[in-house]
Amino acid sequence: MKRLMVAAMLIAYGSSMNAEVKTWEGFVTDTHCGTNCQRTSSMTPDKACVRRCVRRGSKYGLWYGNHVYELDPQVKAGKFAAENVRVTGEMVDDTIRIRSIERVLGQTVPKQ
C-alpha cells in the first residue's frame, strides 16, 4: 500500500513539473456563478456576489474566454475578486497554479 501511495505521489509531482508556464488575462470570479451572473460579455463580475458565493463553498476562478478556470492558491486570488488581472502560472487539470497575479487597469472585457 505504501509503495502505491509513493508511486501516485511521484506521478502527480512529475505531471506538475512538466506543466508549461503561461499567462492569462481575465476577471477573477467564482466557479459557481462563473460567467452566468453577467448579462453581457462586457459586464464585469460583481464583487459582493463573487465573495458571497466563495463564502458558500465556491472557489475563486479566472474568467478567460468562455471558461472559468479554478485558481490556486485561493488566498492569492481572493485579493482580486471581480477585478481584471494578469495571471502567470501553470495549468494543471483546469486549475491555474498562480506564480504571480496582478491587476490590469483599464480593461473591461476579458481577452481571449
N, C-alpha and C positions, 0 to 999 in steps of 0.2 A: 504494500500500500504506500509506504514511504517513497519507494522508487517511482511509482506512478505520479505522485504529487510533485516530486522533484522534476520529473520529465515534463509535466504540464507547465510548471513554472518556467522552465528553460525555454519551452516553445513560446510561451507568452512573452517572455523577455526578448527573445530573438525576433519575434514579429514586430515588436515596438522599436527595436533597434534599426530595422530596415525601413521604417516609415520616413517618407520624404518631408523635409521642412518646406512649408508653403505659406503663402499669405492670402488672407481673405478679408474683404471689406463688406460690412453689413450691419444690421441692427441687432443689439442684444435684446432678445425676447425670451419667452419661456416655451418649453416643449409641449405644454398642454394647449395653449391658445395658438402659439406659433404665429402664422400669418392670418389666422381665421378671424381675429378681432379687428383687423384693419379692413376698412371698406374698399380702399383702392390701394394700388401698389405705391402710390406717392405718400401715403399716410405713415407716420412713424408709430411704433408701438406706444401704448400708454404706460407710463412708469408705474402708476399705482396698480394697474391691472397686472402687470408683469410681476411685481413684488408680491401681490396678493396670491397669485397662482403658485409662486415658488413657496410661499409660506404654507400652502395647502398641499405641497408634495411634488409639484412640478420641478423641473430643472431649468437653469438658465441655458439658453441656446443662442446660436448665431443664425439670424435670418439672412441667408445668402441665396440669391436667385429665387427659386420657388421651393426651397427646402430649409428646414431648421435643423442645425447640427448641434448636438449637446456639447457644452463647453466644460473643460476640466482643467484646473480646479474651479469649483463653483465660487469660491471666495473671491478669486480674481475677477470673474465675470460679473458678480453681483455689484461691484463698484460702478458698473457701466450700464445698469438696467435702462432700457429704452433709448440708448444712445447709439449713434453711428460710430463704429470702431474699425480699426485695422488689427487683425489677429494674426500673429505668426506662430506656427506650431506644426504638429504632425496630426494627420487624420488617421485614426485607428477605429475601425468599426463604427462609422458615422459619429464619432466623438472627436472633437478637435482638442488636442492636449496643448494648452497655451504655453508658449515660451515667452511671448510678450503680447500686450494688448494696450492700445492707445486710442484716444478719441480722434475722430476725423471731423473737422469743423466744416460747416457749410454744405454738407451733402444731405439731401432729403430722400433720395431713392437708393436702395441698396444696389451696388454694382453686381453684375452677373458674371 
